[in-house]
Amino acid sequence: MTIVPNAPTRSEVIARLKRDEAEITVLAEVIRGPFTARITRHDAKDGDEAYSDSPQIEIDCSDQDGGECFNDLTVLPQHVNDYMAVALEITSDYQVVTGGTETECQDGAFEGEWHRSAGTVGTPSMYVGDNTREVYASTFWQENNAGQVTQPYLAINCGTDVGFLPREALAFAVQLVQEATRAVAIESRSDVVA
């Protein structure tokens, strides 16, 4: 994870701002190859009224050859793998920073200390091949009353001998990557002990 430790909260920034001042706080940063990705939050005072924008992702590509000429995000062929790595990691960080992972819990699912079963809502179900094979992914773990969790695991349900058409495989791969970022977010913002 590349989350900035001890980044000031919205309240801390607003408290030190004077009238009509603004500040951008870097909440996470990933650098790989010519790409720098950041999650930033803009806090400001307009007169005496304070406000904050939601965190946003910015990806700078200007360190590529000729990058100073780029107005939009541009990925040159030799940097595709670096871009994919930066985009995946900053997306995972964003899930942690914003708390954007929907989860479900069930008390009494197990006996003993780790009695609460929890998991993400998961990816939408896809029906592939002859439209009868359901595939989806979700993340699961157990919790206790102390707020601790077991190691989260990502589960993929697709049965045996499921044939994907190329576009189905690509669509499911994107969903799987999205679920993996949710799993990393759960792991990063939890007290994983077992």
Legacy VTK file of the C-alpha trace (Angstrom):
# vtk DataFile Version 3.0
C-alpha trace
ASCII
DATASET POLYDATA
POINTS 194 float
0.000 0.000 0.000
1.182 3.476 -0.742
-1.131 5.409 1.536
0.575 8.407 3.131
0.845 7.661 6.849
-0.420 10.398 9.157
-1.885 12.490 6.331
-3.867 15.303 7.964
-7.620 14.836 8.204
-10.095 17.254 6.679
-10.747 18.737 10.136
-7.041 19.270 10.819
-6.518 21.073 7.509
-9.638 23.241 7.861
-8.579 24.230 11.401
-5.296 25.707 10.182
-6.626 27.404 7.030
-7.212 31.143 7.077
-10.045 32.888 5.283
-9.990 32.229 1.503
-7.121 29.729 1.696
-6.988 26.244 0.231
-4.769 23.195 0.579
-4.365 19.973 -1.375
-3.503 16.934 0.728
-1.836 13.894 -0.850
-3.479 10.805 0.679
-1.660 8.156 -1.393
1.034 8.087 -4.054
2.261 5.395 -6.442
5.268 5.852 -8.732
6.232 3.325 -11.364
8.209 3.988 -14.498
7.165 7.360 -15.923
3.824 7.436 -14.073
2.980 9.116 -10.785
-0.510 8.464 -9.450
-1.884 10.331 -6.449
-5.052 10.423 -4.431
-5.609 14.002 -3.341
-8.217 15.884 -1.333
-8.863 19.614 -1.759
-9.843 21.466 1.447
-10.631 25.181 1.462
-12.286 28.117 3.151
-14.423 30.390 1.008
-14.681 33.345 3.326
-15.541 31.672 6.614
-17.308 28.710 4.983
-15.216 25.532 4.953
-15.568 22.782 2.367
-13.745 19.706 1.114
-13.918 17.907 -2.194
-14.095 14.126 -2.318
-10.727 12.427 -2.831
-9.739 12.082 -6.476
-7.193 10.099 -8.444
-4.685 11.949 -10.610
-2.243 10.128 -12.898
0.673 12.115 -14.316
2.243 10.714 -17.472
4.569 13.612 -18.299
7.817 11.741 -17.502
7.508 9.697 -20.717
9.573 10.735 -23.739
7.769 13.769 -25.132
5.500 13.783 -22.083
5.684 17.519 -21.634
3.513 17.738 -24.783
0.737 15.514 -23.393
-2.514 17.229 -22.390
-4.392 14.021 -21.555
-3.354 10.723 -20.048
-1.203 9.084 -22.697
0.404 5.652 -22.420
3.207 4.926 -24.850
3.534 1.258 -25.907
6.710 0.583 -23.922
5.007 1.748 -20.692
1.726 -0.205 -20.793
2.772 -2.603 -18.002
3.920 0.265 -15.763
0.616 2.042 -16.337
-1.421 -1.079 -15.499
0.524 -1.578 -12.243
0.109 2.070 -11.202
-3.607 2.102 -12.038
-4.282 -1.108 -10.084
-2.366 -0.008 -6.997
-3.873 3.484 -6.851
-7.352 1.977 -7.305
-6.717 -0.299 -4.343
-5.526 2.684 -2.294
-8.676 4.594 -3.284
-10.848 1.778 -1.906
-9.013 2.106 1.426
-9.078 5.913 1.558
-12.753 6.241 0.677
-14.043 3.133 2.436
-15.819 2.235 -0.794
-16.153 -1.487 -0.168
-19.629 -2.804 0.560
-19.564 -5.735 2.996
-22.002 -8.150 4.608
-21.779 -9.894 8.008
-23.508 -12.846 9.646
-23.245 -13.334 13.413
-23.162 -16.847 14.840
-21.870 -18.390 11.631
-19.081 -20.168 13.510
-18.452 -21.372 17.061
-15.840 -19.766 19.312
-13.980 -16.481 19.154
-14.167 -16.056 15.369
-17.944 -16.238 15.258
-18.815 -13.633 12.631
-18.611 -14.447 8.950
-18.012 -11.435 6.716
-17.419 -10.748 3.073
-17.755 -8.329 0.231
-20.904 -8.200 -1.821
-18.713 -9.419 -4.686
-18.847 -9.027 -8.415
-22.084 -9.192 -10.357
-22.865 -12.686 -11.606
-21.960 -13.329 -15.214
-23.389 -16.161 -17.286
-20.875 -17.403 -19.823
-20.555 -19.918 -22.604
-24.012 -21.244 -23.331
-25.416 -18.733 -20.767
-25.858 -21.436 -18.150
-22.523 -21.197 -16.297
-22.539 -18.607 -13.503
-19.201 -17.002 -12.576
-18.459 -14.431 -9.868
-15.834 -13.512 -7.281
-16.035 -12.330 -3.684
-13.779 -11.867 -0.672
-14.449 -13.506 2.690
-13.012 -13.552 6.228
-14.077 -14.109 9.851
-14.275 -11.442 12.574
-14.299 -11.359 16.359
-15.733 -8.873 18.858
-12.374 -7.099 19.216
-12.507 -5.841 15.612
-9.858 -8.289 14.436
-10.199 -10.297 11.239
-8.692 -13.435 9.784
-6.697 -13.175 6.565
-9.151 -12.187 3.788
-9.309 -14.544 0.803
-10.655 -13.906 -2.655
-12.873 -16.729 -3.900
-13.702 -17.333 -7.542
-16.798 -19.346 -8.356
-16.854 -20.683 -11.879
-17.173 -24.438 -11.576
-15.148 -26.839 -13.671
-14.513 -26.765 -17.385
-16.041 -23.337 -17.945
-15.219 -22.025 -21.375
-15.047 -18.251 -21.768
-15.349 -16.477 -25.069
-12.503 -13.928 -25.378
-14.705 -10.892 -24.551
-16.300 -12.756 -21.633
-12.846 -13.581 -20.280
-11.790 -9.933 -20.532
-14.972 -8.700 -18.806
-14.520 -11.246 -15.989
-10.817 -10.372 -15.646
-11.756 -6.716 -15.080
-14.305 -7.756 -12.443
-11.720 -10.002 -10.804
-9.187 -7.163 -10.627
-11.853 -4.920 -9.074
-12.606 -7.560 -6.446
-8.889 -8.007 -5.774
-8.616 -4.264 -5.017
-11.498 -4.654 -2.547
-9.681 -7.600 -0.908
-6.503 -5.536 -0.542
-8.559 -2.671 0.910
-10.123 -4.978 3.540
-6.694 -6.349 4.407
-5.132 -2.882 4.614
-7.671 -1.240 6.878
-8.203 -4.167 9.205
-6.345 -5.698 12.123
-5.477 -9.015 10.443
-4.323 -11.483 13.103
-4.935 -14.983 11.870
LINES 1 195
194 0 1 2 3 4 5 6 7 8 9 10 11 12 13 14 15 16 17 18 19 20 21 22 23 24 25 26 27 28 29 30 31 32 33 34 35 36 37 38 39 40 41 42 43 44 45 46 47 48 49 50 51 52 53 54 55 56 57 58 59 60 61 62 63 64 65 66 67 68 69 70 71 72 73 74 75 76 77 78 79 80 81 82 83 84 85 86 87 88 89 90 91 92 93 94 95 96 97 98 99 100 101 102 103 104 105 106 107 108 109 110 111 112 113 114 115 116 117 118 119 120 121 122 123 124 125 126 127 128 129 130 131 132 133 134 135 136 137 138 139 140 141 142 143 144 145 146 147 148 149 150 151 152 153 154 155 156 157 158 159 160 161 162 163 164 165 166 167 168 169 170 171 172 173 174 175 176 177 178 179 180 181 182 183 184 185 186 187 188 189 190 191 192 193
